[in-house]
Amino acid sequence: MPFGLKNAPAVFMDLMNWIESIKDWASPKSPTKIRQFLGLAGYYQRFIEGFSKIAKTMTKLTQNKVKFEWGDKQEAAFQLLKQKLCSAPILALPEGSKDFIVYCDSSNKGLGTVLMQRKKVISYASRQLKIHEKNYTTHDLELGAVVFALKI
């Protein structure tokens, strides 16, 4: 292979096998199975726009005091995350000499940020608010979104 890509076919096959394993992943039947799936999906959350919002109905079922009832909302979120994990994100590669723009926002449900360069998305990130953060003022939440963006 050119450019020293001797392992490219093996790496490509590994990625294809990973995609197939995601496609074949059965709907979770317990909070532990949800945690396993969200742990895997969470590793790639920066590439999935609105990840925390999509995963919210599933995340609630992992809490100790919540009865496990897998319904249509959870199944729709699960299938959407699987689809987004298996599809190519429309992200651009950063150009080192150009300026970056970071957009941050918060709501009463979560924090989100987008890294852009020349009107092209480089990366997304979002997360749900922690229980104690739901009591924060709007100003503190907006500042929290900035801190969240800078930590990534």
C-alpha positions as CSV (number, residue, x, y, z in Angstrom):
1,M,0.0,0.0,0.0
2,P,1.2,3.5,-0.7
3,F,2.2,6.0,2.0
4,G,3.2,3.3,4.4
5,L,-0.4,2.2,5.0
6,K,0.5,-1.5,5.5
7,N,-2.2,-2.1,8.1
8,A,-5.0,-0.1,6.3
9,P,-7.0,-3.1,5.2
10,A,-7.0,-4.6,8.7
11,V,-7.9,-1.3,10.3
12,F,-10.7,-0.9,7.8
13,M,-12.0,-4.4,8.5
14,D,-12.0,-3.7,12.2
15,L,-14.0,-0.6,11.7
16,M,-16.5,-2.4,9.5
17,N,-16.8,-5.2,12.1
18,W,-17.4,-2.5,14.8
19,I,-20.2,-1.0,12.7
20,E,-21.8,-4.4,12.2
21,S,-21.6,-5.1,16.0
22,I,-23.4,-1.7,16.6
23,K,-26.1,-2.5,14.0
24,D,-26.7,-5.9,15.6
25,W,-26.8,-4.6,19.2
26,A,-30.1,-5.8,20.7
27,S,-32.3,-3.4,22.7
28,P,-31.2,-3.2,26.3
29,K,-33.2,-5.3,28.8
30,S,-31.7,-3.9,32.0
31,P,-30.1,-0.7,33.4
32,T,-26.7,-2.5,33.2
33,K,-27.1,-3.1,29.4
34,I,-28.1,0.5,28.9
35,R,-25.0,1.6,30.8
36,Q,-22.9,-0.6,28.5
37,F,-24.4,0.8,25.4
38,L,-24.2,4.4,26.6
39,G,-20.6,3.9,27.7
40,L,-19.7,2.8,24.2
41,A,-21.8,5.5,22.5
42,G,-20.5,8.2,25.0
43,Y,-17.0,7.7,23.8
44,Y,-18.1,9.1,20.4
45,Q,-20.6,11.6,21.7
46,R,-18.5,14.6,20.5
47,F,-19.4,13.5,16.9
48,I,-23.1,13.1,17.6
49,E,-25.1,16.4,17.6
50,G,-27.5,16.5,20.6
51,F,-26.2,13.3,22.1
52,S,-27.3,14.0,25.6
53,K,-30.7,15.1,24.5
54,I,-31.2,11.9,22.5
55,A,-29.9,9.6,25.3
56,K,-31.9,11.3,28.1
57,T,-34.8,8.9,28.1
58,M,-32.3,5.9,28.3
59,T,-30.1,7.6,30.9
60,K,-33.1,8.0,33.3
61,L,-33.7,4.3,33.3
62,T,-30.2,3.8,34.8
63,Q,-31.1,5.6,38.0
64,N,-31.6,3.5,41.1
65,K,-35.0,4.9,42.0
66,V,-36.5,4.6,38.5
67,K,-38.4,1.5,37.5
68,F,-37.0,-0.1,34.3
69,E,-39.7,0.2,31.6
70,W,-38.4,0.1,28.1
71,G,-40.9,1.9,25.9
72,D,-41.3,3.5,22.5
73,K,-39.3,6.6,23.4
74,Q,-36.4,4.6,24.7
75,E,-36.4,2.4,21.6
76,A,-36.5,5.4,19.3
77,A,-33.6,7.0,21.1
78,F,-31.7,3.7,21.0
79,Q,-32.2,3.2,17.3
80,L,-31.4,6.8,16.5
81,L,-28.1,6.6,18.5
82,K,-27.2,3.3,16.7
83,Q,-27.9,5.0,13.3
84,K,-25.8,8.0,14.2
85,L,-23.0,5.9,15.4
86,C,-22.9,3.9,12.1
87,S,-23.3,6.9,9.8
88,A,-20.4,9.2,8.8
89,P,-20.6,12.5,10.6
90,I,-20.4,15.6,8.5
91,L,-17.5,17.2,10.2
92,A,-14.6,19.1,8.7
93,L,-10.9,18.8,9.5
94,P,-9.4,21.8,11.2
95,E,-7.1,24.1,9.3
96,G,-4.3,25.1,11.6
97,S,-3.8,28.7,10.4
98,K,-7.5,29.7,10.5
99,D,-9.4,31.1,13.5
100,F,-11.8,28.9,15.4
101,I,-15.2,29.9,16.8
102,V,-16.7,28.2,19.8
103,Y,-20.5,28.4,20.3
104,C,-21.8,27.6,23.7
105,D,-25.3,27.3,25.0
106,S,-27.2,26.1,28.0
107,S,-30.8,25.3,28.9
108,N,-32.6,24.0,31.9
109,K,-31.8,20.5,30.6
110,G,-28.2,20.5,29.5
111,L,-25.1,22.2,28.1
112,G,-23.9,22.2,24.5
113,T,-21.0,23.5,22.5
114,V,-19.9,23.5,18.8
115,L,-16.4,24.1,17.6
116,M,-16.5,25.7,14.1
117,Q,-14.0,27.0,11.6
118,R,-14.9,29.0,8.5
119,K,-18.6,28.1,8.9
120,K,-17.8,24.3,9.0
121,V,-18.4,22.1,12.1
122,I,-15.3,20.6,13.6
123,S,-16.8,19.0,16.7
124,Y,-20.0,18.9,18.8
125,A,-20.3,18.2,22.5
126,S,-23.2,18.2,24.9
127,R,-24.2,16.8,28.3
128,Q,-27.2,16.7,30.6
129,L,-27.2,18.8,33.7
130,K,-26.3,17.2,37.0
131,I,-29.0,17.3,39.6
132,H,-27.4,20.1,41.6
133,E,-26.8,22.1,38.4
134,K,-30.6,22.3,37.7
135,N,-30.8,24.9,40.5
136,Y,-28.2,27.2,38.9
137,T,-29.2,30.6,37.6
138,T,-29.2,31.3,33.8
139,H,-25.9,33.3,34.1
140,D,-24.2,30.4,35.9
141,L,-25.5,27.8,33.4
142,E,-24.2,29.9,30.5
143,L,-20.8,30.2,32.2
144,G,-20.9,26.5,32.9
145,A,-21.4,25.9,29.2
146,V,-18.2,27.9,28.5
147,V,-16.3,26.0,31.1
148,F,-17.6,22.7,29.6
149,A,-16.4,23.8,26.2
150,L,-13.0,24.7,27.4
151,K,-12.5,21.5,29.2
152,I,-13.1,19.4,26.1
